[in-house]
Amino acid sequence: MNIIDGLTLKGMLKSGANNLNNEKNNIDALNVFPVPDGDTGTNMSMTFSNGVNEVFNNGVEDLSAVGKTLSRGLLMGARGNSGVILSQIFRGFYQSIEGKSEISVIEFANALFKGSTVAYKAVMRPVEGTILTVVREASEYAKMYVESNPECSLEEYLDVLCKEGHIALDHTPELLPVLKEVGVVDSGGAGLLKVLEGFKAFIDGKPVEALKSDETVNATAQMEIENEGFGYCTEFIVRLDANNVKSFQEDKLRNQLAKLGESIVVVQDEDIVKVHVHTLKPGDALNLAQRYGEFLKLKIENMQEQHNNLTNGAKDPSQNNSILSNNEQKSESEYAIIGVAAGEGLTNLFKEYRVDYVISGGQTMNPSTEDFVSAINKINAKHIFILPNNSNIIMAAKQAALVCEDKDIHVFDTKSIPQGLSACIMFNPECDKETNIEEINAAIAHVKTGQITYAIKDTTYDGLQIKANDYMGILDKDIVITDADKLNTTKALISKMIDEDSEILTLIQGEDATDEETDQIVEFIENEFDIEVDRQQGNQPVYSFIIGVE
């Protein structure tokens, strides 16, 4: 084959998406940290599937239209740093084929090489030994091959592309010592290769199919509708009837709603219960809630329609600043803050600290660019501050800020929950924007972050022998402690974090930590150190304790 048109590219894209989705768990397992949140494969699969779903759902067939729709879908669906970089690769690819109905092999090679250059420019400090290296070396060498063999077919080009990609991927441990120590290759580069190998399989006449009959690209779209925010955003307030006021249990209703959807929030205030759920069956959610009392307010929004509006460049019609608020658009405020957090406790804590909109997400599930765009479009403020609170979410937040170029948005490089909380504390609505940015950045720089979680595999990190199921103490980005006992690990980590300049320690209790365990940690700190302790219930997943020291 020597000519690629829109239908050919669509076939390649579907095969690539299926291949990546089939292998996403293996790519997740390449995570350097042995923590239960390896998500590179998941992020890349969801990102790429979002773009491919847009192509197939919109029914475009012209090559340029396919490239444009793919690029936009990847842009909006990008999750995590790997997903953002993947979206930039195909943004550059589209820029090279724009306006063309078909392209030659050399034009395809030039387009992918263009994608690598665009991806590098999108990263402030590119690191070699990552997906960037793999796409650059593979596309560059394959392009050189086509230039030296102008009559080569697309099959030959893709053979060379995948071969050079594997060479580059196998070399990543030599460029990043941490990969070599752990004994893995770069997960982002591995994910990209699955896409390219899917392309090759289609052109070779053996397109990759989903492993199960219900895992085709379009079925993946349905999965995202169910799990990632499409369907119907259903919100309501119920006044409990007399029989249910004393017997009502938040957890029971929350568990019942979990069978119907995701993004669940259930909050009781005496006889009033506020509920938020994303579901494909809003009627079932309402029928369930009506057993407890009568509705005071309810609102149902079609998120698929909002998604279509966003991907077509339209604004989200919803303008409410927080869930369960009135539908009327509020007058423009001077500031608004958007934060990211996982767990009902952390969400409530950030709202107490004047965050206007909390996006559900974190280490185990990185929000997409579109999640940020949707939140931004629900805010009516002159200046919008975004706190990603995770290093793997910052790029998606910044990409959203670029999409919403008509708004004044500043994304802070908050890489942890304690940094985000410190930023909120330092924010002063009476100060001008520049002063706030300066004060918040200064506060972020002085926060130490500690996290306690468990290891999912045996490994070695920075000379530290780690056993599966042992607990690990992570100080900022490094694993510094490991022990079979959760409390011993936590105490040892805290001892490393506190020095003579430390004034306050914030201890955030996760969903798997008990009150008794937290009591013991607080008692240890108060007995051993002269420091103020701020204890908070975060209910966050993955991390038993999150610790901030300032």
C-alpha positions as CSV (number, residue, x, y, z in Angstrom):
1,M,0.0,0.0,0.0
2,N,1.3,3.4,-1.0
3,I,-1.6,5.7,-0.4
4,I,-3.5,6.4,2.9
5,D,-7.0,7.8,2.8
6,G,-9.5,8.5,5.6
7,L,-11.0,5.0,5.7
8,T,-7.5,3.4,5.9
9,L,-6.5,5.7,8.7
10,K,-9.8,4.9,10.6
11,G,-9.0,1.2,10.3
12,M,-5.5,1.8,11.7
13,L,-6.8,3.9,14.5
14,K,-9.4,1.3,15.6
15,S,-6.8,-1.5,15.5
16,G,-4.3,0.7,17.5
17,A,-7.0,1.5,20.1
18,N,-7.9,-2.1,20.6
19,N,-4.3,-3.2,20.9
20,L,-3.6,-0.5,23.5
21,N,-6.8,-1.3,25.4
22,N,-6.0,-5.1,25.4
23,E,-2.5,-4.4,26.8
24,K,-3.2,-1.6,29.2
25,N,-2.9,-3.7,32.3
26,N,0.5,-4.9,31.3
27,I,1.6,-1.3,30.7
28,D,0.2,-0.3,34.1
29,A,2.4,-3.0,35.6
30,L,5.5,-1.3,34.3
31,N,5.1,1.4,36.9
32,V,8.4,2.2,38.6
33,F,6.9,2.7,42.0
34,P,5.4,-0.5,43.4
35,V,2.3,1.3,44.5
36,P,-1.3,0.3,43.7
37,D,-1.9,3.1,41.3
38,G,0.1,2.3,38.1
39,D,-2.1,4.0,35.6
40,T,0.0,4.9,32.5
41,G,-1.7,2.2,30.4
42,T,-5.1,3.1,31.6
43,N,-4.6,6.8,31.0
44,M,-3.2,6.2,27.5
45,S,-6.0,3.8,26.6
46,M,-8.7,6.1,27.8
47,T,-7.1,9.0,26.0
48,F,-6.7,7.3,22.7
49,S,-10.1,5.6,22.9
50,N,-11.7,9.0,23.4
51,G,-10.1,10.3,20.2
52,V,-11.0,7.2,18.2
53,N,-14.5,7.1,19.5
54,E,-15.0,10.7,18.3
55,V,-13.9,9.7,14.9
56,F,-16.3,6.8,14.6
57,N,-19.2,8.5,16.4
58,N,-19.0,11.6,14.1
59,G,-18.9,9.4,11.0
60,V,-16.1,11.4,9.3
61,E,-14.3,9.7,6.4
62,D,-12.2,12.4,4.8
63,L,-8.6,12.1,5.8
64,S,-8.2,15.6,7.1
65,A,-11.5,15.4,8.9
66,V,-10.5,12.2,10.6
67,G,-7.2,13.7,11.7
68,K,-8.9,16.8,13.0
69,T,-11.6,14.9,14.9
70,L,-9.0,12.5,16.3
71,S,-6.8,15.4,17.5
72,R,-9.7,17.2,19.2
73,G,-10.9,14.0,20.8
74,L,-7.5,13.2,22.2
75,L,-7.0,16.8,23.4
76,M,-10.2,16.7,25.4
77,G,-9.8,13.2,26.6
78,A,-6.2,13.4,27.6
79,R,-5.4,12.0,31.1
80,G,-2.1,12.0,32.9
81,N,1.2,13.2,31.4
82,S,1.4,10.2,29.1
83,G,-2.1,10.9,27.8
84,V,-1.3,14.6,27.2
85,I,1.9,13.7,25.3
86,L,0.0,11.2,23.2
87,S,-2.5,13.9,22.3
88,Q,0.2,16.2,21.3
89,I,1.8,13.6,19.0
90,F,-1.4,13.3,17.0
91,R,-2.0,17.0,17.2
92,G,1.3,17.4,15.3
93,F,0.3,14.5,13.0
94,Y,-2.9,16.3,12.1
95,Q,-1.1,19.6,11.5
96,S,0.9,17.8,8.8
97,I,-2.1,16.2,7.0
98,E,-4.5,19.1,7.3
99,G,-6.5,19.8,4.1
100,K,-5.4,16.6,2.5
101,S,-7.8,13.8,1.3
102,E,-5.0,11.2,1.0
103,I,-1.3,11.1,1.7
104,S,1.8,9.1,0.5
105,V,4.0,7.0,2.7
106,I,6.6,9.8,3.0
107,E,3.8,12.2,4.0
108,F,2.7,9.8,6.7
109,A,6.3,9.5,7.9
110,N,6.6,13.3,7.9
111,A,3.3,13.6,9.8
112,L,4.4,11.3,12.6
113,F,7.8,13.0,12.9
114,K,6.0,16.3,13.1
115,G,4.0,14.8,15.9
116,S,7.2,14.0,17.8
117,T,8.4,17.6,17.5
118,V,5.1,19.0,18.7
119,A,5.1,16.7,21.7
120,Y,8.6,17.8,22.7
121,K,7.6,21.4,22.6
122,A,4.6,20.7,24.8
123,V,6.7,19.5,27.6
124,M,8.5,22.2,29.6
125,R,11.5,20.0,30.5
126,P,11.6,17.0,28.2
127,V,13.1,13.9,29.8
128,E,14.9,11.3,27.7
129,G,14.1,7.7,28.3
130,T,10.4,8.3,28.1
131,I,7.7,8.2,25.4
132,L,9.3,11.3,23.9
133,T,12.5,9.4,23.1
134,V,10.6,6.5,21.7
135,V,8.4,8.6,19.3
136,R,11.3,10.8,18.3
137,E,13.8,8.0,17.5
138,A,11.3,5.7,15.9
139,S,9.7,8.4,13.7
140,E,13.1,9.9,12.8
141,Y,14.7,6.6,11.7
142,A,11.6,5.4,9.9
143,K,11.4,8.7,8.1
144,M,15.1,8.5,7.0
145,Y,14.4,5.0,5.7
146,V,11.5,6.2,3.5
147,E,13.7,9.1,2.2
148,S,16.4,6.6,1.3
149,N,13.8,4.2,-0.2
150,P,11.2,6.4,-1.9
151,E,9.3,3.4,-3.4
152,C,8.8,1.7,-0.1
153,S,5.3,0.6,0.9
154,L,3.4,1.5,4.0
155,E,3.9,-2.0,5.2
156,E,7.7,-1.6,5.0
157,Y,7.6,1.8,6.7
158,L,5.5,0.4,9.6
159,D,7.9,-2.6,9.9
160,V,10.8,-0.2,10.3
161,L,8.8,2.2,12.6
162,C,7.9,-0.6,15.0
163,K,11.4,-2.1,14.9
164,E,13.1,1.2,15.7
165,G,10.4,1.9,18.4
166,H,11.4,-1.4,20.1
167,I,15.0,-0.5,19.9
168,A,14.4,2.9,21.5
169,L,12.1,1.4,24.1
170,D,14.6,-1.2,25.1
171,H,17.2,1.5,25.5
172,T,15.1,3.6,27.9
173,P,16.6,2.0,31.0
174,E,20.0,3.2,29.9
175,L,18.7,6.8,29.8
176,L,16.7,6.7,33.0
177,P,18.6,4.8,35.8
178,V,15.5,4.3,37.9
179,L,14.1,2.2,35.1
180,K,17.2,0.1,35.0
181,E,17.2,-0.4,38.8
182,V,13.6,-1.6,38.8
183,G,14.1,-3.6,35.7
184,V,11.4,-2.1,33.5
185,V,11.2,-0.1,30.3
186,D,9.3,3.2,30.0
187,S,5.6,2.6,30.3
188,G,4.6,5.6,28.1
189,G,6.9,4.4,25.3
190,A,5.5,0.9,25.6
191,G,1.9,2.3,25.3
192,L,2.8,4.2,22.2
193,L,4.3,1.1,20.6
194,K,1.0,-0.8,21.2
195,V,-0.7,1.9,19.1
196,L,1.8,1.7,16.3
197,E,1.8,-2.1,16.3
198,G,-2.0,-1.9,16.0
199,F,-1.5,0.3,13.0
200,K,0.8,-2.2,11.5
201,A,-1.5,-5.1,12.2
202,F,-4.3,-3.4,10.3
203,I,-2.1,-2.7,7.2
204,D,-0.8,-6.3,7.3
205,G,-4.4,-7.5,7.0
206,K,-4.7,-8.7,10.6
207,P,-6.4,-5.9,12.5
208,V,-6.4,-6.2,16.3
209,E,-9.7,-7.0,17.8
210,A,-10.7,-6.4,21.4
211,L,-10.0,-9.4,23.6
212,K,-13.7,-9.8,24.4
213,S,-16.7,-9.3,22.2
214,D,-17.9,-6.4,24.4
215,E,-14.5,-4.6,24.2
216,T,-14.6,-3.0,20.7
217,V,-13.8,0.6,20.4
218,N,-17.5,1.6,20.5
219,A,-18.1,-0.6,23.5
220,T,-15.2,1.2,25.1
221,A,-17.0,4.4,24.6
222,Q,-20.0,2.9,26.4
223,M,-17.7,1.9,29.2
224,E,-16.5,5.5,29.5
225,I,-20.1,6.7,29.5
226,E,-20.7,4.4,32.5
227,N,-17.5,5.0,34.4
228,E,-16.1,8.4,33.4
229,G,-18.8,11.0,33.5
230,F,-21.1,10.5,30.5
231,G,-24.8,9.5,30.8
232,Y,-26.7,11.8,33.1
233,C,-25.5,14.0,35.9
234,T,-28.3,13.5,38.4
235,E,-28.5,15.7,41.5
236,F,-31.3,16.1,44.0
237,I,-32.2,17.1,47.5
238,V,-34.5,14.8,49.5
239,R,-36.3,15.7,52.8
240,L,-36.4,12.5,54.8
241,D,-39.8,11.5,56.1
242,A,-40.4,10.9,59.8
243,N,-39.8,7.2,59.6
244,N,-36.4,7.6,57.9
245,V,-34.8,10.5,59.8
246,K,-33.3,8.4,62.5
247,S,-32.7,5.2,60.6
248,F,-31.2,6.7,57.4
249,Q,-27.6,5.7,56.7
250,E,-25.5,7.6,54.2
251,D,-23.4,4.5,53.4
252,K,-26.4,2.4,52.6
253,L,-27.7,4.8,50.0
254,R,-24.2,5.4,48.7
255,N,-23.7,1.6,48.2
256,Q,-27.1,1.3,46.5
257,L,-26.3,4.2,44.1
258,A,-22.9,2.6,43.4
259,K,-24.8,-0.2,41.5
260,L,-26.3,2.5,39.2
261,G,-23.4,4.8,38.5
262,E,-20.2,6.7,39.5
263,S,-19.1,10.0,41.0
264,I,-21.4,9.5,44.0
265,V,-21.8,12.1,46.7
266,V,-24.3,11.6,49.6
267,V,-24.4,14.2,52.3
268,Q,-26.9,14.3,55.2
269,D,-27.7,17.3,57.2
270,E,-30.4,16.4,59.8
271,D,-33.5,15.6,57.7
272,I,-32.0,16.8,54.4
273,V,-30.0,14.6,52.1
274,K,-28.1,15.9,49.1
275,V,-27.1,13.5,46.3
276,H,-25.0,13.6,43.2
277,V,-24.5,10.6,40.9
278,H,-23.5,10.0,37.2
279,T,-25.7,7.3,35.8
280,L,-27.2,6.0,32.6
281,K,-30.5,5.4,34.5
282,P,-31.4,8.5,36.4
283,G,-35.0,7.3,36.9
284,D,-33.7,4.3,38.9
285,A,-31.7,6.7,41.1
286,L,-34.8,8.9,41.7
287,N,-37.0,5.9,42.4
288,L,-34.4,4.7,45.0
289,A,-34.2,8.0,46.7
290,Q,-37.9,8.6,46.8
291,R,-38.2,5.6,49.2
292,Y,-36.6,7.9,51.8
293,G,-38.7,11.0,51.5
294,E,-39.8,13.8,49.1
295,F,-37.8,15.8,46.6
296,L,-37.1,19.4,47.3
297,K,-34.9,20.0,44.2
298,L,-33.7,17.8,41.4
299,K,-31.6,18.4,38.3
300,I,-30.7,16.0,35.5
301,E,-28.2,16.9,32.8
302,N,-27.2,14.9,29.7
303,M,-23.4,14.7,30.0
304,Q,-23.0,13.2,26.5
305,E,-24.7,16.3,25.1
306,Q,-22.4,18.5,27.2
307,H,-19.4,16.4,25.9
308,N,-20.5,16.9,22.3
309,N,-20.9,20.6,22.9
310,L,-17.4,20.8,24.3
311,T,-15.7,18.8,21.6
312,N,-17.4,20.9,19.0
313,G,-16.0,24.0,20.7
314,A,-19.3,25.1,22.4
315,K,-19.5,26.2,26.0
316,D,-21.0,24.0,28.6
317,P,-24.5,25.3,29.1
318,S,-24.4,24.6,32.8
319,Q,-23.0,27.5,34.8
320,N,-23.6,26.4,38.4
321,N,-20.5,26.8,40.5
322,S,-21.0,23.8,42.7
323,I,-23.1,20.7,42.8
324,L,-26.7,21.1,44.0
325,S,-26.6,24.9,43.7
326,N,-29.3,26.8,41.9
327,N,-29.3,26.9,38.1
328,E,-29.2,30.6,37.9
329,Q,-25.9,32.0,36.7
330,K,-24.1,33.8,39.5
331,S,-22.6,37.2,38.9
332,E,-19.0,37.3,38.1
333,S,-16.7,37.0,41.1
334,E,-13.2,38.2,41.3
335,Y,-11.7,34.8,42.0
336,A,-12.6,31.1,41.8
337,I,-10.6,28.1,42.7
338,I,-10.8,24.6,41.1
339,G,-9.1,21.7,42.9
340,V,-8.7,18.0,42.4
341,A,-9.2,15.5,45.2
342,A,-10.2,11.8,45.7
343,G,-12.4,10.9,48.7
344,E,-15.4,12.6,50.2
345,G,-13.4,13.9,53.2
346,L,-10.8,15.6,51.0
347,T,-13.5,17.0,48.8
348,N,-15.3,18.6,51.8
349,L,-12.0,19.8,53.2
350,F,-11.1,21.7,50.0
351,K,-14.6,23.2,49.9
352,E,-14.1,24.4,53.5
353,Y,-10.9,26.0,52.3
354,R,-12.8,28.1,49.7
355,V,-12.4,25.9,46.7
356,D,-15.4,26.6,44.4
357,Y,-15.3,23.3,42.4
358,V,-13.6,20.0,43.3
359,I,-13.0,17.6,40.4
360,S,-13.0,14.0,41.6
361,G,-9.7,12.4,40.9
362,G,-6.2,11.8,42.0
363,Q,-3.4,9.3,41.7
364,T,-5.6,6.3,40.8
365,M,-7.8,8.2,38.3
366,N,-6.4,11.3,36.6
367,P,-9.0,13.7,35.4
368,S,-9.1,14.5,31.7
369,T,-8.6,17.8,30.0
370,E,-12.3,17.8,29.3
371,D,-13.0,17.4,33.1
372,F,-11.1,20.6,33.7
373,V,-12.8,22.4,30.8
374,S,-16.2,21.4,32.1
375,A,-15.3,22.7,35.5
376,I,-14.0,26.0,34.1
377,N,-17.2,26.5,32.2
378,K,-19.2,26.2,35.4
379,I,-17.2,29.0,37.0
380,N,-18.0,32.6,36.5
381,A,-15.0,34.5,37.7
382,K,-12.5,37.1,36.5
383,H,-9.5,35.0,37.7
384,I,-9.5,31.2,37.9
385,F,-6.9,29.3,39.9
386,I,-6.5,25.6,39.4
387,L,-4.8,23.2,41.9
388,P,-4.1,19.9,40.3
389,N,-2.6,18.4,43.5
390,N,-0.8,15.7,41.6
391,S,2.3,15.9,39.3
392,N,0.5,13.6,36.8
393,I,-2.4,15.9,36.4
394,I,-0.7,19.3,35.9
395,M,-0.3,18.9,32.2
396,A,-4.0,18.1,31.6
397,A,-4.9,21.2,33.7
398,K,-2.6,23.4,31.7
399,Q,-3.9,22.0,28.4
400,A,-7.4,22.9,29.6
401,A,-6.3,26.4,30.3
402,L,-5.1,26.7,26.7
403,V,-8.4,25.4,25.4
404,C,-10.2,28.0,27.4
405,E,-8.0,30.8,26.2
406,D,-10.7,33.4,26.6
407,K,-10.5,33.1,30.4
408,D,-7.8,34.2,32.8
409,I,-6.6,30.9,34.2
410,H,-3.5,30.2,36.3
411,V,-2.5,26.6,37.0
412,F,-0.4,26.1,40.1
413,D,2.2,23.3,40.2
414,T,0.7,21.7,43.2
415,K,2.0,18.1,43.2
416,S,0.3,16.9,46.3
417,I,-2.8,17.3,48.5
418,P,-0.8,19.1,51.3
419,Q,0.5,21.6,48.7
420,G,-3.0,22.2,47.5
421,L,-4.3,22.8,51.0
422,S,-1.4,25.2,51.7
423,A,-2.2,27.1,48.5
424,C,-5.8,27.5,49.7
425,I,-4.7,28.8,53.1
426,M,-2.5,31.4,51.5
427,F,-5.1,32.6,49.1
428,N,-6.4,36.0,50.0
429,P,-9.4,37.2,48.0
430,E,-8.6,40.8,49.1
431,C,-5.2,40.8,47.3
432,D,-4.5,41.3,43.6
433,K,-3.8,38.4,41.4
434,E,0.0,38.8,41.2
435,T,0.3,39.0,45.0
436,N,-1.8,35.8,45.4
437,I,0.3,33.9,42.8
438,E,3.5,35.0,44.5
439,E,2.3,34.1,48.0
440,I,0.8,30.8,46.9
441,N,3.9,29.7,45.0
442,A,6.1,30.6,48.1
443,A,3.8,28.5,50.3
444,I,3.8,25.5,48.0
445,A,7.6,25.5,47.9
446,H,7.8,25.1,51.7
447,V,5.6,22.0,52.0
448,K,7.0,18.6,52.5
449,T,4.6,15.7,51.5
450,G,4.6,12.2,53.0
451,Q,2.4,9.3,52.0
452,I,1.9,5.9,53.4
453,T,0.7,3.0,51.1
454,Y,1.5,-0.6,50.4
455,A,3.7,-2.3,47.9
456,I,2.1,-4.4,45.1
457,K,5.3,-6.3,44.2
458,D,8.8,-7.2,45.2
459,T,11.3,-4.7,43.9
460,T,14.3,-2.5,44.6
461,Y,14.1,1.3,44.6
462,D,17.2,3.5,45.2
463,G,18.9,0.6,47.0
464,L,15.9,-0.1,49.2
465,Q,14.6,-3.7,49.2
466,I,10.8,-3.7,49.0
467,K,8.5,-6.7,49.6
468,A,5.0,-7.1,48.3
469,N,2.3,-6.1,50.8
470,D,4.8,-4.2,53.0
471,Y,4.1,-0.6,53.7
472,M,6.1,2.2,52.2
473,G,6.8,5.8,53.3
474,I,7.1,8.1,50.3
475,L,8.7,11.5,51.0
476,D,7.8,13.8,48.1
477,K,8.7,11.6,45.1
478,D,11.1,9.1,46.8
479,I,10.4,5.9,48.7
480,V,12.4,6.3,51.9
481,I,10.9,3.8,54.4
482,T,9.5,0.3,54.1
483,D,8.2,-2.0,56.9
484,A,5.6,-4.7,57.4
485,D,3.9,-2.6,60.0
486,K,1.8,0.4,59.0
487,L,2.3,2.4,62.1
488,N,6.0,1.8,62.3
489,T,6.3,3.0,58.7
490,T,4.2,6.1,59.4
491,K,6.2,7.1,62.5
492,A,9.5,6.6,60.8
493,L,8.4,8.7,57.8
494,I,7.2,11.5,60.1
495,S,10.5,11.4,62.0
496,K,12.3,12.0,58.6
497,M,10.0,14.9,57.7
498,I,10.2,17.0,60.9
499,D,13.1,19.3,61.5
500,E,13.8,22.3,63.7
501,D,12.1,24.6,61.3
502,S,8.8,22.6,61.1
503,E,5.8,24.4,62.7
504,I,2.7,22.4,61.7
505,L,2.0,18.9,60.6
506,T,-1.2,18.0,58.8
507,L,-2.2,14.3,59.1
508,I,-4.9,13.2,56.7
509,Q,-6.5,9.8,57.5
510,G,-7.3,7.5,54.5
511,E,-10.2,5.2,54.0
512,D,-8.3,2.1,55.2
513,A,-6.9,3.7,58.4
514,T,-8.8,3.4,61.6
515,D,-9.4,6.2,64.2
516,E,-7.4,4.2,66.7
517,E,-4.4,4.1,64.4
518,T,-4.7,7.8,63.8
519,D,-4.9,8.4,67.5
520,Q,-1.7,6.5,68.0
521,I,0.1,8.5,65.4
522,V,-1.1,11.8,66.9
523,E,0.0,10.7,70.3
524,F,3.4,9.7,68.9
525,I,3.9,13.2,67.3
526,E,2.8,15.1,70.4
527,N,5.1,13.1,72.6
528,E,8.1,13.2,70.4
529,F,8.0,16.6,68.7
530,D,7.2,20.2,69.4
531,I,4.9,20.8,66.5
532,E,1.2,21.7,66.0
533,V,-0.9,18.8,64.6
534,D,-3.9,19.3,62.3
535,R,-5.8,16.1,62.0
536,Q,-8.2,15.6,59.1
537,Q,-10.4,12.8,57.9
538,G,-9.7,12.5,54.1
539,N,-11.2,9.1,53.3
540,Q,-8.7,9.0,50.3
541,P,-8.1,5.7,48.6
542,V,-4.6,4.1,48.1
543,Y,-2.9,6.1,50.8
544,S,-3.5,5.2,54.5
545,F,-2.1,8.6,55.5
546,I,-1.1,11.7,53.7
547,I,1.2,14.0,55.7
548,G,2.1,17.6,55.2
549,V,4.8,19.4,57.1
550,E,5.4,23.1,56.9
